[in-house]
Amino acid sequence: MKKAVSVFLTVILALSQLFALTGCEKNPEEKTKFNNYYFDYFDTATTVSGYASSQEEFDAVCEDVKALLSEYHRLFDIYNRYKDVNNLAIINDLDNGKHTKVTVDKKIIDMLTFAKEMYEKTNGNVNVAMGSVLSIWHNYRNDGLDNPAEAELPPMELLKEAAKHTDINDLIIDSENNTVFLADPKMTLDVGAVAKGYAVEQVAKALEEKGVTGYLLNVGGNVKTIGLANGEKWKAGIENPDRDDKDKPFIEYVKVAGESIVTSGSYQRFYIVNGENYHHIIDPVTLMPGTKYRSVSVITNDSGMGDALSTALFLMSYEDGQKLVESTENVEAMWVMNDGEQLYSAGFEAYTFEYVPQK
């Protein structure tokens, strides 16, 4: 996880530099741009960029962001338990070999309901009920990062046995009574494909309801913009998945205002076994990391949707992915193929621009 945080921090700092470089000339009526960083939520680094009349005004917004991210982080955490919080880790717990019905905050109900909708929309490529499989990969990946010389792949027999316990229909959500129950005692939840993006979207909505505008949230590379950047669209760079190309940190530049930009890629969270990269985006059919692309980036109005769709598109064929994008309103995507070729949905290039660094 330390390696992942380091990677995300590098990206965030590079993006922040890009935003600063592409700012316009300031006049007396314009607000000042501020930045702040956090390292405590969703196992990644977060930056808040915004235009405010004063440091105090900006700090107040940051405190709201921090409090909301903290709440969603604790609720959606599958690894840790917190005092007086019935979170996903509690839902995953067993009592005498069985799961119990857990009363939870409505925020969990709403997120899991959204996750089920994404399961249907992506034909099962986003499945929060895959915890039994993903936990195996998580453990082997962490062991491999801690002891690279002894890194190994999970046995396929172990993965196949775990895959028998990933039926999303065994996730029982009672919205009326705010309870969640896992009917299969060997099933666990892993919301990595939706929780971060969903939380970012809810934070942005809460800020908008307070009248906040002119801000950008970047949680581990999951970017959400709120309004304009001091009267102009935000300018953002999409990461180059080729980490060896030091001269080209970004492969595309886009302008957005209100939209989210989310990328899923093989370079983000991985470990090495016998010289091969094994990343964290696991195909529910092969039970192995997806191999079709280097990365997929999605631009959409909803950060939660962007998070889920970037994962799904990374695992789907290009043809099926294009159909999914075309059938979904306000969604555009860019695929980076294994040979480096960049392919786009019909409306993606309307967001792009040619970036010329200021001297």
C-alpha positions as CSV (number, residue, x, y, z in Angstrom):
1,M,0.0,0.0,0.0
2,K,2.9,2.4,0.7
3,K,4.0,1.9,-3.0
4,A,0.5,2.7,-4.2
5,V,0.3,5.8,-2.1
6,S,3.7,7.0,-3.4
7,V,2.5,6.5,-7.0
8,F,-0.7,8.4,-6.4
9,L,1.1,11.2,-4.6
10,T,3.4,11.6,-7.6
11,V,0.4,11.8,-9.9
12,I,-1.4,14.3,-7.6
13,L,1.6,16.6,-7.4
14,A,2.0,16.5,-11.2
15,L,-1.7,17.3,-11.7
16,S,-1.5,20.1,-9.2
17,Q,1.5,21.5,-11.2
18,L,-0.5,21.2,-14.4
19,F,-3.5,23.1,-12.9
20,A,-1.2,25.8,-11.7
21,L,0.6,26.2,-15.1
22,T,-2.7,26.4,-17.0
23,G,-4.2,29.1,-14.8
24,C,-5.1,32.4,-16.4
25,E,-3.9,35.9,-15.6
26,K,-5.3,37.1,-12.2
27,N,-7.2,40.3,-12.0
28,P,-8.4,42.0,-8.7
29,E,-11.9,40.4,-8.9
30,E,-10.6,36.9,-9.2
31,K,-10.2,34.5,-6.3
32,T,-6.9,32.9,-5.2
33,K,-6.1,29.3,-5.9
34,F,-5.2,27.1,-2.9
35,N,-4.2,23.4,-2.4
36,N,-4.4,21.0,0.4
37,Y,-3.4,17.3,0.8
38,Y,-4.5,14.4,2.9
39,F,-3.1,10.8,3.3
40,D,-5.7,9.2,5.5
41,Y,-8.6,8.0,3.4
42,F,-9.3,5.1,1.0
43,D,-5.6,3.9,1.3
44,T,-4.4,6.7,-1.0
45,A,-3.5,10.3,-1.2
46,T,-6.0,13.1,-1.7
47,T,-5.7,16.7,-2.9
48,V,-8.2,19.5,-2.7
49,S,-7.7,22.4,-5.1
50,G,-10.0,25.4,-5.1
51,Y,-10.5,29.1,-5.7
52,A,-11.5,31.1,-2.6
53,S,-11.5,34.7,-1.4
54,S,-9.3,33.8,1.6
55,Q,-7.3,31.0,3.2
56,E,-9.9,30.8,5.9
57,E,-12.7,30.2,3.3
58,F,-10.7,27.5,1.6
59,D,-9.7,25.9,4.9
60,A,-13.4,25.7,5.9
61,V,-14.2,23.8,2.7
62,C,-11.3,21.5,3.2
63,E,-12.5,20.7,6.7
64,D,-15.9,19.7,5.2
65,V,-14.2,17.5,2.7
66,K,-12.0,15.9,5.3
67,A,-14.9,15.1,7.6
68,L,-17.0,13.6,4.8
69,L,-14.2,11.5,3.4
70,S,-13.4,10.3,6.9
71,E,-17.0,9.2,7.4
72,Y,-17.2,7.4,4.1
73,H,-13.8,5.8,4.6
74,R,-14.9,4.3,7.9
75,L,-18.2,3.1,6.6
76,F,-16.8,1.5,3.5
77,D,-13.7,0.0,5.1
78,I,-13.5,-3.8,4.7
79,Y,-10.3,-4.2,6.7
80,N,-10.8,-2.2,9.9
81,R,-13.5,-1.8,12.6
82,Y,-14.3,1.4,14.3
83,K,-16.0,2.1,17.6
84,D,-19.8,2.6,17.2
85,V,-19.7,2.1,13.4
86,N,-21.3,-0.8,11.7
87,N,-19.3,-0.8,8.5
88,L,-18.5,-3.3,5.7
89,A,-16.0,-5.1,7.8
90,I,-18.7,-5.8,10.3
91,I,-21.0,-7.1,7.5
92,N,-18.2,-9.4,6.4
93,D,-17.7,-10.8,9.9
94,L,-18.9,-14.3,10.9
95,D,-20.7,-15.3,14.0
96,N,-20.5,-19.1,14.6
97,G,-19.6,-19.6,11.0
98,K,-22.5,-17.5,9.6
99,H,-23.0,-13.9,8.6
100,T,-25.5,-11.9,10.6
101,K,-28.0,-9.3,9.5
102,V,-26.4,-5.9,10.2
103,T,-28.2,-2.6,10.7
104,V,-26.1,0.1,8.9
105,D,-26.0,3.7,8.0
106,K,-28.2,4.6,4.9
107,K,-25.0,5.7,3.1
108,I,-24.0,2.0,3.0
109,I,-27.4,1.0,1.8
110,D,-27.3,3.6,-1.0
111,M,-23.7,2.6,-2.1
112,L,-24.5,-1.1,-2.2
113,T,-27.7,-0.5,-4.1
114,F,-25.7,1.5,-6.6
115,A,-23.1,-1.3,-6.7
116,K,-25.9,-3.8,-7.6
117,E,-27.0,-1.5,-10.4
118,M,-23.5,-1.4,-11.7
119,Y,-23.3,-5.1,-11.7
120,E,-26.3,-5.3,-14.0
121,K,-25.1,-2.5,-16.2
122,T,-21.7,-4.0,-16.7
123,N,-22.9,-7.6,-17.1
124,G,-21.1,-8.7,-13.9
125,N,-17.8,-7.1,-14.6
126,V,-18.2,-5.0,-11.5
127,N,-19.1,-7.3,-8.7
128,V,-18.8,-6.2,-5.1
129,A,-19.6,-9.8,-4.0
130,M,-16.1,-11.0,-5.2
131,G,-14.5,-10.4,-1.9
132,S,-13.6,-14.1,-1.4
133,V,-11.5,-14.0,-4.7
134,L,-10.1,-10.5,-4.3
135,S,-9.0,-11.1,-0.7
136,I,-6.8,-13.9,-2.0
137,W,-5.2,-11.7,-4.6
138,H,-4.8,-9.0,-1.9
139,N,-2.9,-11.3,0.4
140,Y,-0.7,-12.7,-2.3
141,R,0.0,-9.2,-3.6
142,N,0.9,-7.8,-0.2
143,D,3.1,-10.8,0.5
144,G,4.8,-10.3,-2.8
145,L,5.4,-6.6,-2.1
146,D,6.8,-7.4,1.3
147,N,9.1,-10.2,0.0
148,P,9.6,-9.7,-3.8
149,A,12.0,-12.6,-4.0
150,E,9.3,-15.0,-2.8
151,A,6.4,-13.5,-4.7
152,E,4.0,-16.0,-6.2
153,L,0.6,-16.3,-7.8
154,P,-2.5,-17.7,-6.0
155,P,-3.2,-21.3,-6.9
156,M,-6.0,-21.4,-9.5
157,E,-7.8,-24.1,-7.5
158,L,-8.0,-21.8,-4.5
159,L,-9.4,-19.0,-6.7
160,K,-12.0,-21.3,-8.3
161,E,-13.2,-22.5,-5.0
162,A,-13.5,-18.9,-3.8
163,A,-15.4,-17.9,-7.0
164,K,-18.2,-20.3,-6.0
165,H,-19.1,-17.7,-3.3
166,T,-19.5,-14.6,-5.4
167,D,-23.2,-14.6,-6.3
168,I,-24.4,-11.0,-6.0
169,N,-27.9,-12.3,-5.3
170,D,-26.6,-13.5,-1.9
171,L,-26.2,-9.8,-1.0
172,I,-29.5,-9.0,0.7
173,I,-30.3,-5.3,1.1
174,D,-33.3,-4.2,3.1
175,S,-33.6,-0.5,2.3
176,E,-36.7,-0.1,4.5
177,N,-35.0,-1.4,7.6
178,N,-31.4,-0.4,6.6
179,T,-30.0,-3.9,7.0
180,V,-27.5,-5.9,5.0
181,F,-27.1,-9.7,5.1
182,L,-24.8,-12.0,3.2
183,A,-26.7,-15.2,2.7
184,D,-23.5,-17.2,1.7
185,P,-21.3,-17.7,4.8
186,K,-18.2,-17.9,2.6
187,M,-19.0,-14.7,0.7
188,T,-17.5,-11.3,1.5
189,L,-17.8,-7.8,0.1
190,D,-15.0,-5.9,-1.7
191,V,-16.2,-2.5,-2.9
192,G,-12.9,-1.3,-4.4
193,A,-14.4,-0.8,-7.9
194,V,-17.1,1.6,-6.7
195,A,-16.6,2.9,-3.1
196,K,-14.0,5.6,-3.7
197,G,-15.7,7.1,-6.7
198,Y,-19.1,6.9,-5.0
199,A,-17.7,8.6,-1.9
200,V,-16.1,11.4,-4.0
201,E,-19.4,12.0,-5.8
202,Q,-21.3,12.3,-2.5
203,V,-18.7,14.7,-1.1
204,A,-19.0,16.8,-4.2
205,K,-22.8,16.9,-4.0
206,A,-22.7,17.9,-0.3
207,L,-20.4,20.8,-1.2
208,E,-22.6,21.9,-4.1
209,E,-25.6,21.9,-1.8
210,K,-23.7,24.4,0.4
211,G,-23.1,26.6,-2.7
212,V,-19.4,25.7,-3.0
213,T,-18.0,26.0,-6.6
214,G,-14.6,26.3,-8.2
215,Y,-13.1,23.2,-6.6
216,L,-11.4,20.0,-7.7
217,L,-11.1,16.8,-5.6
218,N,-8.5,14.2,-6.5
219,V,-8.8,11.1,-4.4
220,G,-6.1,8.6,-5.6
221,G,-6.4,9.8,-9.2
222,N,-10.2,9.8,-9.1
223,V,-10.8,13.4,-10.2
224,K,-14.1,15.3,-9.6
225,T,-14.6,19.0,-10.6
226,I,-17.1,21.3,-9.0
227,G,-17.9,24.2,-11.2
228,L,-15.3,26.3,-13.1
229,A,-11.7,27.0,-12.3
230,N,-11.9,30.8,-11.7
231,G,-14.2,31.2,-14.8
232,E,-12.5,28.7,-17.0
233,K,-12.8,24.9,-17.4
234,W,-10.4,22.8,-15.3
235,K,-7.5,21.5,-17.4
236,A,-6.3,18.0,-16.4
237,G,-3.7,15.5,-17.7
238,I,-4.5,11.8,-18.1
239,E,-1.6,9.7,-16.9
240,N,0.7,7.9,-19.3
241,P,0.5,4.2,-18.3
242,D,4.1,3.8,-19.6
243,R,6.0,4.6,-16.4
244,D,9.3,4.3,-18.2
245,D,8.5,7.3,-20.4
246,K,9.8,10.0,-18.1
247,D,9.5,12.7,-20.7
248,K,5.7,12.2,-21.2
249,P,3.9,12.0,-17.9
250,F,0.5,12.6,-19.5
251,I,-0.8,11.2,-22.8
252,E,-3.9,13.3,-23.2
253,Y,-5.2,16.7,-21.8
254,V,-8.8,17.4,-21.2
255,K,-11.0,20.4,-20.1
256,V,-13.9,19.7,-17.7
257,A,-16.3,21.6,-15.5
258,G,-18.5,19.5,-13.3
259,E,-17.4,16.2,-14.8
260,S,-15.2,13.4,-13.3
261,I,-12.1,11.8,-14.8
262,V,-11.4,8.3,-13.6
263,T,-8.7,5.9,-14.9
264,S,-8.2,2.2,-14.4
265,G,-4.8,0.8,-15.4
266,S,-2.4,-2.1,-15.0
267,Y,0.3,0.3,-13.7
268,Q,-1.6,1.5,-10.6
269,R,-1.4,-1.3,-8.0
270,F,0.6,-4.4,-8.8
271,Y,3.3,-6.8,-7.8
272,I,5.9,-8.7,-9.9
273,V,6.1,-12.5,-10.2
274,N,8.8,-14.0,-12.4
275,G,9.2,-10.7,-14.1
276,E,5.6,-10.3,-14.9
277,N,3.2,-7.5,-13.7
278,Y,0.1,-8.7,-11.9
279,H,-2.2,-5.8,-11.1
280,H,-5.4,-5.5,-9.0
281,I,-8.1,-5.5,-11.6
282,I,-9.3,-9.1,-11.6
283,D,-11.5,-10.5,-14.4
284,P,-14.5,-12.4,-12.8
285,V,-14.3,-15.0,-15.6
286,T,-10.6,-15.8,-15.7
287,L,-10.0,-14.9,-12.1
288,M,-6.8,-13.3,-13.3
289,P,-5.8,-9.7,-13.8
290,G,-7.2,-8.2,-17.0
291,T,-4.8,-8.1,-20.0
292,K,-6.7,-6.3,-22.8
293,Y,-5.4,-2.8,-22.2
294,R,-2.8,-0.7,-20.4
295,S,-5.5,1.7,-19.1
296,V,-9.0,3.0,-19.6
297,S,-10.1,6.5,-18.8
298,V,-13.7,7.6,-18.4
299,I,-15.2,11.1,-18.4
300,T,-18.7,11.3,-16.9
301,N,-20.8,13.5,-14.7
302,D,-20.9,11.0,-11.9
303,S,-17.6,9.9,-10.2
304,G,-19.2,6.7,-8.9
305,M,-20.3,5.8,-12.4
306,G,-16.8,6.7,-13.7
307,D,-15.1,4.5,-11.1
308,A,-17.3,1.5,-11.9
309,L,-17.2,1.9,-15.7
310,S,-13.5,2.4,-15.9
311,T,-13.1,-1.0,-14.2
312,A,-15.7,-2.7,-16.3
313,L,-14.3,-1.3,-19.6
314,F,-10.8,-2.4,-18.6
315,L,-12.1,-6.0,-18.5
316,M,-14.5,-5.9,-21.5
317,S,-13.6,-6.3,-25.2
318,Y,-13.2,-3.0,-27.0
319,E,-16.3,-3.7,-29.1
320,D,-18.5,-4.4,-26.0
321,G,-17.0,-1.5,-24.2
322,Q,-17.9,0.9,-27.0
323,K,-21.4,-0.4,-27.0
324,L,-21.7,0.2,-23.2
325,V,-20.3,3.7,-23.5
326,E,-22.7,4.5,-26.4
327,S,-25.7,3.2,-24.4
328,T,-24.8,5.3,-21.4
329,E,-25.7,9.0,-21.2
330,N,-22.9,11.5,-20.5
331,V,-20.1,9.0,-20.7
332,E,-17.0,9.1,-22.9
333,A,-13.9,6.9,-22.7
334,M,-10.3,6.5,-23.9
335,W,-8.6,3.1,-24.2
336,V,-4.8,2.7,-24.2
337,M,-4.0,-0.6,-26.0
338,N,-1.1,-2.8,-25.0
339,D,0.9,-1.4,-28.0
340,G,0.3,2.1,-26.8
341,E,-2.4,3.0,-29.4
342,Q,-5.1,5.3,-28.1
343,L,-8.7,4.7,-29.1
344,Y,-11.7,6.9,-28.2
345,S,-15.4,6.9,-27.9
346,A,-17.3,9.2,-30.3
347,G,-17.4,12.2,-28.0
348,F,-14.2,12.0,-26.1
349,E,-12.1,14.2,-28.2
350,A,-14.5,17.1,-27.7
351,Y,-12.9,17.3,-24.2
352,T,-9.3,17.3,-25.4
353,F,-7.0,20.2,-26.0
354,E,-3.3,20.7,-27.0
355,Y,-1.3,21.5,-23.9
356,V,1.6,24.0,-24.3
357,P,3.6,24.4,-21.1
358,Q,4.0,28.0,-20.0
359,K,7.6,29.2,-19.7
